Amino acid sequence: MCKETNRIRHSCGSATSSTNSLQVTPQVCVNPSANPRMGRRLWVAIVMLLGGGLLGGSCSEEQELHEVTATFERLIESIHEQDADGLWGLTTDHLRRFVTDLNTELNEAERLIRTYFPGWQHDELRSRLALERLGGAADGRELFTRLLELERARADAGVRAGLEHDPPDVQGGHARIRTRAGETFAFIRATDGTWRAEMFDNLRHQPLVVTLRANAQTLRENVAFLREMYRVSQRPSTPEGAFNSLRDALVKGKGRVVIELLDAPAREVLEQVRDKLHASYTGASSGNSRRVHRQRLQAALAETHLDEVSLEEALASQHSLFQALVDNETLGALFGIDSDSAIYLVRLISRTEAVVVTTEADEFLFESGPTGHWQLAQMDDLLRAALLEPLEAALAAL
């Protein structure tokens, strides 16, 4: 049975396998965090469940019978001795590729979770992918070992008796051994000439693995959706929408939109720049002295980021200076935002703070303002150092 939760599935299934002397009822839970004993029982589900469901000329028929029998005995001994490395050595090349690919998939899921999702969601998402038990494996062999989680208790003599078998049935590159308990074990000759056990090949169809892969796929789809939203959103009610709107306003010369997307401290610095310019521009006496003063003031601005601002145009109205700073690309250059700036990810710090990271690895802090719109934050010190302080120095030198 499968239950959809936030687009990521949970499901649990059970299966029963038996020999003449041992009854095993493994519980395979696809949400491992809900069942701490899952890992310790999973090997039984793989070894017994798969082993019971598989069916199945040479250099010498007798030699082949001996080789298959020896492989079967190594297989059973590895199970009894809880030797995961021994079992890995008996797996098919097909299974090894699958487990190695699954390990890559899980490690990529770990990276996506830590990169694209806020910290308070990490534990839940990692649990749904069993990453607390399976994540971070160095290679397929290590992941295979973790999947098995072999039982500490050794099988008793009764199990060994139940695995007594008839001579192998060898047909070309395939062989079968049927035990006195009715279990059938299938083997295949690998490209290197050794015999490998096929009983693990159905691992990919186990409920745990199927659901882990489905959850990993859903995670990738969610990240792809987020990336698309980062690219196209223009809604300032989201951090990504606010960044995209700010970038487009800077590029297209929409000064009023830029000001609305800056937080109050940044706007206050820009207002101080405007007020000081206005006071100096209109403070001189009328006539020739005023004209000379304004010429000297314009010349003084050459030493600042305001050098390309026309004073008459910049002081024509309350918003003229802001528009002039956008038109001559001063603000865009100071912020480090241009037409090529694109979002790589949005890292939520809290419900009211987020960091927008661009593909160039630049980071911009956005905060949710009183209207619910997100605004570029903590730019006041930058604007003060780049605009206000140089202006004050230039005015003092007049």
KOLKOL-336798 format. One line per field, with one value per residue (C-alpha): x, y, z; residue number from 1; chain. Coordinates in steps of 0.1 Angstrom, whole numbers, plus 2048, in hexadecimal, padded with zeros to 3 digits. Layout:
N
X	X; ...
Y	Y; ...
Z	Z; ...
n	NUM; ...
chain	A; ...
***
This chain:
398
X	800; 80D; 804; 80C; 81B; 828; 82E; 846; 839; 839; 82F; 835; 833; 83A; 843; 848; 862; 869; 880; 87A; 887; 885; 867; 870; 857; 86B; 85C; 868; 85F; 865; 866; 884; 882; 861; 870; 892; 895; 890; 8B5; 8BC; 8A1; 8A5; 8C0; 8A6; 88E; 8A9; 8B9; 89A; 87F; 893; 8A3; 881; 874; 890; 891; 8A6; 91D; 93A; 95F; 954; 931; 940; 956; 938; 923; 940; 943; 91E; 91D; 93B; 92B; 90B; 91E; 931; 910; 900; 920; 920; 8FC; 904; 923; 912; 92D; 920; 940; 93E; 91B; 924; 93F; 924; 90C; 908; 917; 8F3; 8EC; 90C; 905; 8E2; 8EE; 90A; 8F1; 8D9; 8F6; 8FD; 8D7; 8D5; 8F5; 8E7; 8C6; 8DA; 8EB; 8CA; 8BA; 8D6; 8D8; 8B4; 89F; 89F; 8AF; 88F; 885; 8A5; 89D; 87C; 888; 8A7; 890; 87B; 89A; 8A9; 8C7; 8CE; 8D6; 8DF; 8ED; 912; 91C; 93E; 934; 91B; 92C; 927; 903; 8FC; 90A; 8F3; 8D6; 8DC; 8E3; 8EA; 8DC; 8F3; 8E6; 8F4; 8DD; 8DA; 8E1; 8BC; 8BF; 8DF; 8CC; 8AF; 8C8; 8D4; 8D0; 8CE; 8EA; 8E9; 8D6; 8ED; 8E1; 8FB; 903; 8E7; 8E4; 8CB; 8CD; 8AE; 8B1; 89F; 88A; 87D; 890; 89F; 8BF; 8C9; 8EC; 8FB; 91E; 92E; 944; 963; 958; 94D; 92A; 915; 8F5; 8D6; 8C2; 8CB; 8C1; 89D; 8AA; 89E; 87A; 87A; 860; 87B; 891; 874; 867; 889; 88E; 86C; 872; 894; 883; 868; 883; 895; 874; 86D; 890; 88A; 869; 87B; 896; 87B; 86A; 88B; 88E; 86C; 85B; 854; 83F; 84F; 83C; 858; 87E; 885; 869; 877; 89A; 88E; 878; 895; 8AD; 894; 88D; 8B2; 8B7; 898; 89C; 87D; 889; 869; 868; 88D; 886; 868; 87E; 898; 894; 88E; 8B2; 8BE; 8A3; 8AC; 8D0; 8C5; 8AE; 8CB; 8DF; 8C3; 8BD; 8E1; 8E4; 8C4; 8CF; 8F1; 8E2; 8C9; 8DD; 8F2; 8E6; 8D6; 8E7; 90B; 916; 8FA; 905; 92A; 920; 90C; 928; 940; 928; 924; 94A; 94D; 936; 950; 962; 943; 92B; 915; 92B; 914; 8F5; 8E7; 8DE; 8C2; 8B2; 8BA; 8AA; 88C; 875; 875; 87D; 893; 8B4; 8A9; 8A0; 8C1; 8D5; 8C2; 8C5; 8EA; 8ED; 8FD; 8E7; 8E9; 90F; 911; 8FA; 90B; 8EB; 8E8; 8D4; 8E7; 8E1; 8CD; 8C3; 8D4; 8C1; 8AE; 8B9; 89E; 8AB; 88A; 867; 872; 896; 8A5; 8C5; 8C4; 8E3; 8EA; 8FB; 91A; 919; 90F; 8F9; 8DD; 8C9; 8A4; 88C; 866; 85A; 83B; 825; 82F; 846; 86B; 885; 8AB; 8BA; 8DA; 8E5; 8E4; 909; 913; 8FF; 90C; 930; 92C; 915; 90E; 931; 943; 928; 92D; 952; 94D; 935; 94D; 969; 954
Y	800; 822; 844; 865; 87F; 89F; 88E; 876; 853; 83D; 818; 7F8; 7D4; 7B2; 790; 76D; 754; 732; 714; 6F2; 700; 726; 73D; 761; 77D; 79C; 7BF; 7D5; 7F8; 813; 82E; 821; 83B; 82C; 80A; 809; 7E3; 7E7; 7E6; 7C8; 7B4; 7BF; 7A5; 78A; 79A; 79B; 779; 764; 776; 77A; 758; 746; 757; 751; 734; 72A; 6E5; 6F4; 6EC; 6CF; 6C7; 6BA; 6D9; 6F0; 6DC; 6E0; 706; 70D; 6F8; 70B; 72C; 721; 717; 738; 74A; 737; 73A; 760; 762; 74E; 761; 783; 78A; 7A7; 7AA; 785; 789; 7A8; 793; 77A; 793; 798; 7B5; 7C1; 7C3; 7D5; 7EF; 7F4; 7F8; 810; 825; 825; 831; 84E; 856; 857; 86C; 884; 886; 88F; 8AB; 8B8; 8B8; 8CB; 8E4; 8EC; 8E6; 8F8; 8E8; 8E0; 8C9; 8B6; 89B; 893; 891; 87C; 864; 85F; 855; 840; 856; 854; 82F; 82E; 850; 858; 835; 836; 81E; 803; 7E8; 7FD; 805; 7E0; 7D8; 7F2; 7E4; 7C2; 7CB; 7A7; 798; 794; 772; 755; 73C; 71B; 6F8; 6F4; 70E; 6FD; 6DC; 6EE; 6F9; 6D7; 6D4; 6BE; 6C0; 6E1; 6E3; 6F5; 701; 715; 734; 72F; 717; 70F; 6FE; 6F2; 6EC; 6D1; 6ED; 6F6; 716; 71C; 72F; 73C; 743; 752; 751; 773; 780; 778; 753; 753; 749; 764; 761; 771; 771; 796; 7A3; 7A8; 7C1; 7DD; 7D1; 7D0; 7E9; 7FC; 802; 809; 824; 833; 837; 846; 85E; 868; 86E; 884; 898; 89E; 8AA; 8C1; 8D0; 8D4; 8E6; 8FD; 905; 90E; 924; 935; 93C; 94A; 957; 97C; 97C; 992; 97D; 963; 969; 95C; 972; 990; 98A; 985; 9A4; 9B9; 9AC; 9B4; 9D6; 9DF; 9D4; 9E4; A05; A02; A18; A17; 9F1; 9F0; A07; 9F2; 9D3; 9E2; 9E1; A00; A05; A05; A1E; A34; A37; A40; A5A; A69; A6B; A7D; A95; A9F; AA4; AB9; ACE; AD5; ADB; AF5; B04; B1D; B41; B4A; B56; B4F; B40; B26; B1C; B19; B05; AEC; AE8; AE1; AC9; AB6; AB5; AA8; A8B; A7E; A6E; A5A; A41; A5F; A6C; A63; A71; A92; AA7; AB9; A98; A86; AA1; AA8; A93; A7D; A5D; A6C; A64; A3F; A3E; A4E; A34; A18; A27; A2B; A08; A14; A00; 9E0; 9E3; 9E9; 9CB; 9B4; 9AD; 9AE; 99E; 97D; 979; 959; 946; 925; 91F; 930; 927; 92E; 93A; 940; 949; 96D; 969; 958; 958; 959; 949; 950; 939; 94F; 946; 969; 96A; 983; 985; 98C; 993; 992; 9B6; 9C3; 9BF; 99B; 9A3; 998; 9B3; 9B4; 9BA; 9C6; 9DC; 9FC; 9F9; 9F3; A11; A27; A1F; A22; A40; A53; A56; A5F; A7A; A88; A8A; A9B; AB4; ABC; AC4; ADE
Z	800; 7F8; 808; 7F7; 80E; 800; 7DF; 7EF; 7F4; 813; 812; 825; 81B; 82A; 81D; 82B; 822; 831; 832; 844; 864; 863; 860; 856; 853; 849; 84A; 82E; 837; 81D; 838; 84B; 867; 871; 877; 888; 883; 85D; 856; 86B; 85A; 837; 82E; 835; 81C; 802; 808; 80F; 7FC; 7DC; 7DF; 7E0; 7C1; 7A7; 78D; 777; 71B; 72F; 732; 747; 755; 775; 779; 774; 78D; 7A6; 79F; 7A3; 7C3; 7D1; 7C8; 7DA; 7F9; 7F9; 7F6; 814; 828; 822; 82E; 84D; 855; 84E; 834; 81F; 80C; 803; 7F7; 7E2; 7D2; 7C7; 7B8; 793; 77F; 778; 79E; 7A5; 78B; 799; 7BD; 7B2; 79F; 7BD; 7D3; 7BB; 7BB; 7E1; 7E5; 7CB; 7DF; 7FE; 7EC; 7DE; 800; 810; 7F3; 7EB; 80B; 82C; 84A; 85C; 83F; 83D; 857; 848; 824; 82D; 840; 822; 80F; 82B; 829; 84E; 848; 823; 81B; 816; 80B; 7FA; 7DE; 7D4; 7E9; 809; 800; 7FA; 81C; 82C; 819; 826; 84B; 853; 872; 890; 898; 884; 872; 886; 87A; 870; 855; 848; 846; 834; 819; 810; 7EA; 7CB; 7B1; 79D; 77C; 764; 742; 72F; 743; 75C; 779; 794; 7B6; 7C7; 7ED; 801; 810; 7EE; 7E8; 7C5; 7C1; 79E; 792; 772; 764; 763; 748; 75D; 75E; 782; 78E; 79E; 7B2; 7A2; 7C2; 7C8; 7A6; 7B1; 7CB; 7B3; 7B7; 7DD; 7EB; 7FF; 7E0; 7C9; 7E1; 7E8; 7C3; 7BE; 7DB; 7CC; 7AA; 7BB; 7CD; 7AC; 79C; 7BA; 7B5; 790; 798; 7B1; 797; 77D; 797; 79E; 779; 771; 791; 791; 7B1; 7CC; 7E6; 7E2; 7E5; 7C2; 7B4; 7C6; 7B8; 794; 796; 7A4; 78A; 76D; 77C; 77E; 75A; 74C; 75F; 776; 793; 7A7; 7A7; 7B2; 7D0; 7DA; 7DA; 7F1; 817; 82C; 837; 813; 808; 825; 819; 7F6; 804; 818; 7F8; 7E6; 803; 805; 7E0; 7E0; 7FD; 7ED; 7CB; 7D7; 7F4; 7E1; 7DB; 7BB; 79B; 791; 7B2; 7B0; 78D; 798; 7B6; 7A2; 789; 7A6; 7B5; 795; 791; 7B5; 7AD; 794; 7B1; 7BC; 7AD; 7A6; 78A; 76E; 780; 771; 790; 77F; 774; 795; 7AA; 794; 7AB; 7CA; 7B6; 79B; 7AC; 7B1; 78C; 782; 796; 785; 762; 764; 772; 792; 7A9; 794; 794; 7BA; 7C1; 7A8; 795; 76F; 753; 756; 77C; 781; 7A0; 7A8; 7C9; 7E5; 808; 821; 842; 853; 849; 844; 838; 81A; 807; 7E1; 7D2; 7AD; 794; 799; 7BE; 7C9; 7E7; 7EE; 80E; 80B; 827; 827; 82A; 83D; 81D; 819; 7FC; 7FE; 7FB; 7F6; 819; 829; 80C; 821; 82B; 807; 7FB; 818; 80F; 7EA; 7E7; 807; 816; 7F6; 7F0; 813; 80D; 7EB; 7FA; 817; 7FE; 7EB
n	1; 2; 3; 4; 5; 6; 7; 8; 9; 10; 11; 12; 13; 14; 15; 16; 17; 18; 19; 20; 21; 22; 23; 24; 25; 26; 27; 28; 29; 30; 31; 32; 33; 34; 35; 36; 37; 38; 39; 40; 41; 42; 43; 44; 45; 46; 47; 48; 49; 50; 51; 52; 53; 54; 55; 56; 57; 58; 59; 60; 61; 62; 63; 64; 65; 66; 67; 68; 69; 70; 71; 72; 73; 74; 75; 76; 77; 78; 79; 80; 81; 82; 83; 84; 85; 86; 87; 88; 89; 90; 91; 92; 93; 94; 95; 96; 97; 98; 99; 100; 101; 102; 103; 104; 105; 106; 107; 108; 109; 110; 111; 112; 113; 114; 115; 116; 117; 118; 119; 120; 121; 122; 123; 124; 125; 126; 127; 128; 129; 130; 131; 132; 133; 134; 135; 136; 137; 138; 139; 140; 141; 142; 143; 144; 145; 146; 147; 148; 149; 150; 151; 152; 153; 154; 155; 156; 157; 158; 159; 160; 161; 162; 163; 164; 165; 166; 167; 168; 169; 170; 171; 172; 173; 174; 175; 176; 177; 178; 179; 180; 181; 182; 183; 184; 185; 186; 187; 188; 189; 190; 191; 192; 193; 194; 195; 196; 197; 198; 199; 200; 201; 202; 203; 204; 205; 206; 207; 208; 209; 210; 211; 212; 213; 214; 215; 216; 217; 218; 219; 220; 221; 222; 223; 224; 225; 226; 227; 228; 229; 230; 231; 232; 233; 234; 235; 236; 237; 238; 239; 240; 241; 242; 243; 244; 245; 246; 247; 248; 249; 250; 251; 252; 253; 254; 255; 256; 257; 258; 259; 260; 261; 262; 263; 264; 265; 266; 267; 268; 269; 270; 271; 272; 273; 274; 275; 276; 277; 278; 279; 280; 281; 282; 283; 284; 285; 286; 287; 288; 289; 290; 291; 292; 293; 294; 295; 296; 297; 298; 299; 300; 301; 302; 303; 304; 305; 306; 307; 308; 309; 310; 311; 312; 313; 314; 315; 316; 317; 318; 319; 320; 321; 322; 323; 324; 325; 326; 327; 328; 329; 330; 331; 332; 333; 334; 335; 336; 337; 338; 339; 340; 341; 342; 343; 344; 345; 346; 347; 348; 349; 350; 351; 352; 353; 354; 355; 356; 357; 358; 359; 360; 361; 362; 363; 364; 365; 366; 367; 368; 369; 370; 371; 372; 373; 374; 375; 376; 377; 378; 379; 380; 381; 382; 383; 384; 385; 386; 387; 388; 389; 390; 391; 392; 393; 394; 395; 396; 397; 398
chain	A; A; A; A; A; A; A; A; A; A; A; A; A; A; A; A; A; A; A; A; A; A; A; A; A; A; A; A; A; A; A; A; A; A; A; A; A; A; A; A; A; A; A; A; A; A; A; A; A; A; A; A; A; A; A; A; A; A; A; A; A; A; A; A; A; A; A; A; A; A; A; A; A; A; A; A; A; A; A; A; A; A; A; A; A; A; A; A; A; A; A; A; A; A; A; A; A; A; A; A; A; A; A; A; A; A; A; A; A; A; A; A; A; A; A; A; A; A; A; A; A; A; A; A; A; A; A; A; A; A; A; A; A; A; A; A; A; A; A; A; A; A; A; A; A; A; A; A; A; A; A; A; A; A; A; A; A; A; A; A; A; A; A; A; A; A; A; A; A; A; A; A; A; A; A; A; A; A; A; A; A; A; A; A; A; A; A; A; A; A; A; A; A; A; A; A; A; A; A; A; A; A; A; A; A; A; A; A; A; A; A; A; A; A; A; A; A; A; A; A; A; A; A; A; A; A; A; A; A; A; A; A; A; A; A; A; A; A; A; A; A; A; A; A; A; A; A; A; A; A; A; A; A; A; A; A; A; A; A; A; A; A; A; A; A; A; A; A; A; A; A; A; A; A; A; A; A; A; A; A; A; A; A; A; A; A; A; A; A; A; A; A; A; A; A; A; A; A; A; A; A; A; A; A; A; A; A; A; A; A; A; A; A; A; A; A; A; A; A; A; A; A; A; A; A; A; A; A; A; A; A; A; A; A; A; A; A; A; A; A; A; A; A; A; A; A; A; A; A; A; A; A; A; A; A; A; A; A; A; A; A; A; A; A; A; A; A; A; A; A; A; A; A; A; A; A; A; A; A; A; A; A; A; A; A; A; A; A; A; A; A; A; A; A; A; A; A; A
***
